[in-house]
Amino acid sequence: MSVHTNLGKQDKSGLTDARSASFMASYLDVLTLVERLHRLLLDVIKDEFERVGILEINAVQALLLFNIAENEVTAGELKSRGYYQGSNVSYNLKKLVELGYMHHQRSEIDRRSVRVRLTEKGRNVRLIVAKLFATHADGLLDRQVLDHAGLDEISSALRRVERYWSDQIRYIY
C-alpha cells in the first residue's frame, strides 16, 4: 500500500496542504510497515516451528498459546482484550484443544462459556516462542538495532495510536 496519490487536505481552491499530504504519506507508510511487520513475525514463528519439527499448528495458534500463558480464559476475554477476532479465536481454540495443546472446561455458571488453559504440550510451545522472542531481544541489543530508549519510544507512539483508534471505534462522529 504505497502512496502514489496526493491524499492531503484540500483548501477552497482545491490546493493540497503540503504538511497534510506529507503527514498522510508518512501515516500510510507506517500502516504498511505495521502490517508487514505482523506478517513477518508470523513467518519468523512459522520458520522456527518448522526448524524444531512442530508442523501441526500455525504461527497464529502459537502466538495464541504464548499470549494465554498461565491464564485460564474464555474466547470472549481474548477477543475483548483486542488480541483476536471472534471467529478466528474460536476456530483456533477448538483446534488447539483437539490437538492437545489446551484443556477446556465448560463454565458452571454459563454453560455457553468455555474456559481454556494450556496443557503441558501447550506450555512447551509457549516456551519455544518465549525463547525465540528472547533471542530476538538479545539480537536487537547486540546488533544495536534498538536500545531500551528506542523501544520505549516506539511502544509509546504505538500505544497513542492504539488509544486514538480505540476512541474512533467507541466515539464515531
N, C-alpha and C positions, 0 to 999 in steps of 0.2 A: 504494500500500500504506500508507494512513494508519492510525493506531492509534485504533480506536474501542472496543476492548475492553480490559478490565483484565487484563494479561498478567504481572503481577508475581508473586513467590513468595508462597505462602500458608503461614501458620503452622498449628499444630494446630487452631486454632479456625476455620480457613477464611478468616481475615482476610488481606488482602494487605499486604505490607510496602510502605509508601508510597515508600521510597527505591528499591526494586527496580522498582516499577511505573513510576516516573519515569524511571529509567535505561533500562528496556525501551522505553518510548515514544521516548526520545531515540535509542536504538540503531536502532530501526526507521525513524525519520526519516532518520538518516544512511544506512542501507542504501538507502532510497528515493532519496535525493539522489545517491549514488554511481551508482546505476543510471540515473537521469535525466541526470546529467552525461555518462555514457558515450554515451547515445543522442543527446544534444545535440551532443557532439563529432563524432559521425558525421554529423549533419545539417549542421554547420558545414563539414566537409570536403566533403560532397556539394555544398553550395551553391557552394563555391569552385571545384570541378571543373566544375560547370555554367557558372559565370561565365567560366572560361578555355576552355570548349568540349571538355573531356575527359569523354565520356559512356560510354565502353566499359568502364570499371572502376568499382567501387563504393568507398565510403569505407573499408570493412574491408580491401579489397585495397590501397588507397592507404596505409593505416597499416602494412600488412604490408611494403610496399616501403620505407616510412620506417624501420621497425624493423630490417630486414635491413641497410640502409645499404651499406657497402662489404664486408660479410662474405660468406663463402661458407658456406652452412648446409644442413642437411637438415630435412625436415619434423619429424622426431623431436626435433631440437635446439630448434626453435621451440616445440614442444609442451612439452618438458621445462623450458624457461625460463618457462613459465606464460603465454605470450602468447596462445596459441590452442589450441582443442580439435582433436583429431586429424582428424576427418572434415572440419572446416571448413578447416584449414590445407592439407590435401591437395587439396581441390577448388580453393581459391583459388590455390595454387601452380601447379596444372595449367592453370588459366585464364590466369594471368599469363604462363606460358610460351607458350601458344597465341597470345596477343595480342602477344607480342614484348617484354614488359617484363622478362623474366628468361631467362637461359640455364640449361639443366640438363645435368648430366653424371652418368652412372651411375658409382658408385664402382667402382674396380678391385678392391678387396678384398671388398666385399659387394655383389654385383650387384643386390640388392634395394633398396639405398640410393641415393638420387639427391641430389646436391648442387646447389644453385641459387645464382645470384648475379644482380645487376641488370645489365641491358643499358643502353646509353646512354638509351634510351627510359624505362627504369625509374628511372635516376638523375635524369632530368628531372622525373618525377613526385615523386620524393623531395625534390627541390629546391623544388617548389611547396609541398609540405606543410611543409618546414622554414621557408620564408618566411612561410607562414600562421602557424605557431607563433611565429615571431619577432615578427610584427606583434601577435599576441595578448599576448605577454610585454610588449612596449613599451606596449600599451594598458592592461594591468593596472597597470603602474607609473605611467604618465602620469595616469591617472584615479584613482590612489591606491586602487584596489580591493584590492591586495595589495602588500606590500613584501617584501624578502628574508626578514626575520624571520618574517612571517606565512606565507610559502610554506614555509620550513623547518619551522615548527611543524606545518602541515598534512601535509607529507611525512613527518615523523617519526611523527605519530599514525597515518597510513595504513600505514606500514611495520610499526608494532607490531601493528595489526590483521591485516596480511598474515601476519606471523610466527605470531600466535595461530591464525588459520585454518589455516595450513600444519601447525601442530602438531596440530590437531584431526583433520586428514586422516591424518597419519602415526601418531598415537597414540590412535586411537579407543578410548574406555574402555568 
